[in-house]
């Protein structure tokens, strides 16, 4: 993973991608017990991003460095890396708030637990809701920050439905003052 992160840092330094942060299952594994995943989701600002995304300059540079397209992304040092522009305001805010961490000796940014859980709530995929439950049960989230994000990005109704479905209508213990 270190070598993969070093390549991402080189892409950022070269100006081919903007600020980036690790999301998805790999980011979740930073906070809770890992689950199986085969890709590395990287939320990033793509320079010149508009409605049409042109990843060809990035892919051309990666190809010049010896990496090739694979699946929905690019294989970099054994990881399928998916470069994802933030699809909405929530993900943009998550990228902006991402905190710099070190993976071994390599600096990288990881989306905070509170934003990861808000994104999981937004997507509502079964695997995301299971992971969200895991975050809640392990007491990882900071209540005020998480609920602020839920409210700021109009996720309160999804939150209520989630609590009703997964906690028999009782708020998870971490939310009880």
C-alpha positions as CSV (number, residue, x, y, z in Angstrom):
1,X,0.0,0.0,0.0
2,X,2.9,2.4,0.8
3,X,4.1,2.4,-2.8
4,X,0.5,3.0,-4.1
5,X,0.2,6.0,-1.8
6,X,3.6,7.3,-2.9
7,X,2.3,7.2,-6.6
8,X,-0.8,9.1,-5.5
9,X,1.4,11.7,-3.8
10,X,3.5,12.0,-7.0
11,X,0.3,12.6,-9.1
12,X,-0.7,15.3,-6.7
13,X,2.8,16.9,-6.7
14,X,2.8,16.8,-10.5
15,X,-0.6,18.7,-10.5
16,X,-2.4,15.8,-12.3
17,X,-4.8,15.4,-9.4
18,X,-5.7,17.9,-6.7
19,X,-6.2,17.3,-3.1
20,X,-7.1,13.6,-2.5
21,X,-8.3,11.4,0.3
22,X,-8.8,7.7,0.8
23,X,-12.5,6.7,1.1
24,X,-14.5,3.5,1.0
25,X,-13.5,0.2,2.7
26,X,-9.8,1.1,3.1
27,X,-10.7,4.3,4.9
28,X,-13.2,2.4,7.1
29,X,-10.5,-0.1,7.9
30,X,-8.5,2.8,9.4
31,X,-11.2,3.1,12.1
32,X,-12.8,-0.3,12.5
33,X,-12.1,-4.0,11.8
34,X,-11.3,-4.3,8.1
35,X,-13.5,-6.0,5.5
36,X,-12.5,-7.6,2.3
37,X,-12.0,-5.1,-0.6
38,X,-10.2,-5.3,-3.8
39,X,-9.9,-1.6,-4.7
40,X,-8.7,1.7,-3.3
41,X,-11.3,4.5,-3.6
42,X,-9.6,7.8,-3.9
43,X,-11.7,11.0,-3.9
44,X,-9.8,13.7,-5.6
45,X,-10.2,17.0,-7.3
46,X,-9.5,16.6,-11.0
47,X,-7.9,19.8,-12.4
48,X,-10.2,21.3,-15.0
49,X,-13.1,19.2,-13.8
50,X,-16.5,20.0,-15.3
51,X,-19.4,17.9,-16.3
52,X,-17.1,15.9,-18.5
53,X,-14.2,14.3,-16.7
54,X,-11.0,13.7,-18.7
55,X,-8.7,11.3,-16.8
56,X,-6.5,10.7,-19.9
57,X,-3.6,13.0,-18.7
58,X,-3.6,11.0,-15.4
59,X,-3.8,7.6,-17.1
60,X,-1.1,8.7,-19.6
61,X,1.3,9.6,-16.8
62,X,0.5,6.4,-14.9
63,X,1.2,4.4,-18.1
64,X,4.5,6.2,-18.5
65,X,5.4,5.1,-15.0
66,X,4.5,1.5,-15.9
67,X,1.0,1.2,-14.6
68,X,-2.1,0.0,-16.6
69,X,-5.8,0.4,-16.6
70,X,-7.6,-2.4,-14.8
71,X,-11.3,-2.8,-14.1
72,X,-12.8,0.5,-13.1
73,X,-9.4,2.1,-12.4
74,X,-5.7,1.7,-12.7
75,X,-3.6,-1.0,-11.1
76,X,-0.9,0.7,-9.0
77,X,1.5,-1.5,-7.1
78,X,-1.0,-4.3,-6.7
79,X,-4.1,-2.2,-5.9
80,X,-6.9,-1.3,-8.3
81,X,-7.1,2.5,-7.7
82,X,-10.3,4.3,-8.6
83,X,-9.9,8.0,-8.9
84,X,-13.3,9.6,-8.1
85,X,-14.3,13.2,-8.3
86,X,-16.6,14.0,-5.4
87,X,-20.1,13.3,-6.7
88,X,-21.8,15.8,-4.4
89,X,-21.5,18.5,-1.7
90,X,-21.2,15.9,1.0
91,X,-18.3,14.2,-0.6
92,X,-16.7,17.6,-1.4
93,X,-16.9,18.6,2.2
94,X,-15.5,15.1,3.2
95,X,-12.5,15.7,1.0
96,X,-11.9,19.1,2.4
97,X,-12.1,17.9,6.0
98,X,-10.0,14.8,5.4
99,X,-7.1,14.5,7.8
100,X,-3.5,13.8,7.0
101,X,-2.4,10.5,8.4
102,X,0.7,8.4,7.9
103,X,0.6,4.9,6.5
104,X,4.0,3.6,7.6
105,X,6.1,6.5,6.6
106,X,3.9,7.8,3.7
107,X,1.6,10.8,4.3
108,X,-1.9,10.4,3.0
109,X,-5.3,11.8,3.7
110,X,-8.2,9.7,5.0
111,X,-11.8,10.8,5.2
112,X,-12.9,11.3,8.8
113,X,-15.1,8.6,10.4
114,X,-18.0,11.1,10.7
115,X,-18.0,11.9,7.0
116,X,-17.5,8.2,6.0
117,X,-20.5,7.3,8.0
118,X,-22.6,10.1,6.5
119,X,-21.6,8.9,3.0
120,X,-22.6,5.4,4.0
121,X,-25.9,6.7,5.2
122,X,-26.4,8.6,2.0
123,X,-25.6,5.7,-0.3
124,X,-27.7,3.3,1.8
125,X,-26.2,0.1,0.2
126,X,-26.6,-2.9,2.5
127,X,-22.8,-3.3,2.9
128,X,-22.5,0.4,3.9
129,X,-25.3,0.1,6.4
130,X,-23.6,-2.9,8.0
131,X,-20.4,-0.9,8.2
132,X,-22.2,2.1,9.6
133,X,-23.6,-0.1,12.4
134,X,-20.1,-1.3,13.1
135,X,-18.9,2.2,13.5
136,X,-21.8,2.9,15.9
137,X,-21.3,-0.2,18.0
138,X,-17.6,0.5,18.4
139,X,-18.3,4.1,19.5
140,X,-15.9,5.5,16.9
141,X,-17.9,8.7,16.0
142,X,-18.0,12.0,17.7
143,X,-21.7,12.6,18.2
144,X,-21.9,16.4,17.7
145,X,-19.8,16.3,14.5
146,X,-21.7,13.4,13.0
147,X,-25.1,14.8,13.7
148,X,-24.0,18.2,12.4
149,X,-23.0,16.5,9.1
150,X,-26.3,14.6,9.0
151,X,-28.3,17.8,9.4
152,X,-26.0,19.9,7.2
153,X,-26.5,17.5,4.2
154,X,-30.2,16.8,4.7
155,X,-29.7,13.2,5.9
156,X,-31.9,13.4,9.0
157,X,-34.8,11.4,7.4
158,X,-32.4,8.7,6.3
159,X,-30.9,8.7,9.8
160,X,-34.3,8.2,11.3
161,X,-35.2,5.4,8.9
162,X,-31.8,3.7,9.7
163,X,-32.3,4.0,13.5
164,X,-35.9,2.6,13.2
165,X,-34.7,-0.3,11.0
166,X,-31.5,-1.3,12.7
167,X,-32.0,-0.3,16.3
168,X,-35.7,-1.0,16.9
169,X,-36.4,2.7,17.0
170,X,-33.9,3.3,19.9
171,X,-31.0,5.7,19.2
172,X,-27.7,3.9,19.4
173,X,-26.0,4.2,22.8
174,X,-23.4,6.6,21.5
175,X,-26.1,9.2,20.7
176,X,-27.7,9.1,24.1
177,X,-26.4,12.1,26.2
